[in-house]
Amino acid sequence: MKRKPSPFALPTERRKRLSKKRRAQLFLERKGRCHRCRHKIEAGERWIAEHFVALELGGTNEWSNWD
């Protein structure tokens, strides 16, 4: 027997990966700085592209929701 979805659950989008080109564009737009601590990200340093509003909380994959 399948469970009914909660009436309180937010619809979520499937997570999309950024292409290398879009990731580089995001890095340049953010001036190579971490959105949380403003740390300068050096060349070759690993960093994570995240959503401002998590998909699980109703965020989208729109460009304006990436950080």
C-alpha positions as CSV (number, residue, x, y, z in Angstrom):
1,M,0.0,0.0,0.0
2,K,1.4,3.4,-1.0
3,R,1.6,6.3,1.4
4,K,-0.1,9.5,0.5
5,P,2.2,12.5,0.2
6,S,1.9,14.9,3.1
7,P,-0.3,17.9,2.3
8,F,2.5,20.0,3.9
9,A,5.3,18.7,1.6
10,L,6.7,21.3,-0.7
11,P,7.0,20.3,-4.4
12,T,10.7,19.9,-5.3
13,E,12.6,20.2,-8.5
14,R,15.1,17.6,-9.5
15,R,18.6,18.8,-8.7
16,K,20.5,20.0,-11.8
17,R,24.3,20.1,-12.2
18,L,25.9,23.3,-13.5
19,S,28.0,22.9,-16.7
20,K,31.6,23.8,-16.5
21,K,30.8,27.0,-18.4
22,R,28.0,28.0,-16.0
23,R,30.1,27.2,-13.0
24,A,32.9,29.4,-14.2
25,Q,30.3,32.2,-14.9
26,L,29.0,31.8,-11.3
27,F,32.5,32.0,-9.9
28,L,33.2,35.2,-11.9
29,E,29.9,36.8,-11.0
30,R,30.6,36.2,-7.3
31,K,34.1,37.6,-7.7
32,G,35.6,34.3,-6.6
33,R,34.4,34.6,-3.0
34,C,32.5,32.2,-0.7
35,H,28.9,33.4,-0.3
36,R,28.9,32.6,3.5
37,C,32.3,33.8,4.8
38,R,33.5,36.0,1.9
39,H,36.8,33.9,1.8
40,K,38.7,34.4,-1.5
41,I,38.7,31.1,-3.4
42,E,42.1,30.5,-4.9
43,A,42.7,28.9,-8.3
44,G,42.5,25.2,-8.1
45,E,40.8,25.3,-4.7
46,R,37.6,23.1,-4.4
47,W,34.3,24.9,-3.8
48,I,30.7,24.0,-3.8
49,A,28.0,25.7,-5.9
50,E,24.8,25.7,-3.8
51,H,21.3,27.0,-4.0
52,F,20.3,30.1,-2.0
53,V,17.0,28.4,-1.1
54,A,17.4,24.6,-1.0
55,L,15.3,22.6,-3.4
56,E,13.8,20.7,-0.4
57,L,12.6,24.0,0.9
58,G,10.9,25.1,-2.3
59,G,13.9,26.6,-4.1
60,T,14.4,26.2,-7.8
61,N,17.2,25.7,-10.3
62,E,16.8,29.2,-11.7
63,W,20.1,31.1,-12.2
64,S,19.1,33.6,-9.5
65,N,18.9,30.8,-6.9
66,W,22.5,29.6,-7.3
67,D,25.4,30.7,-5.2
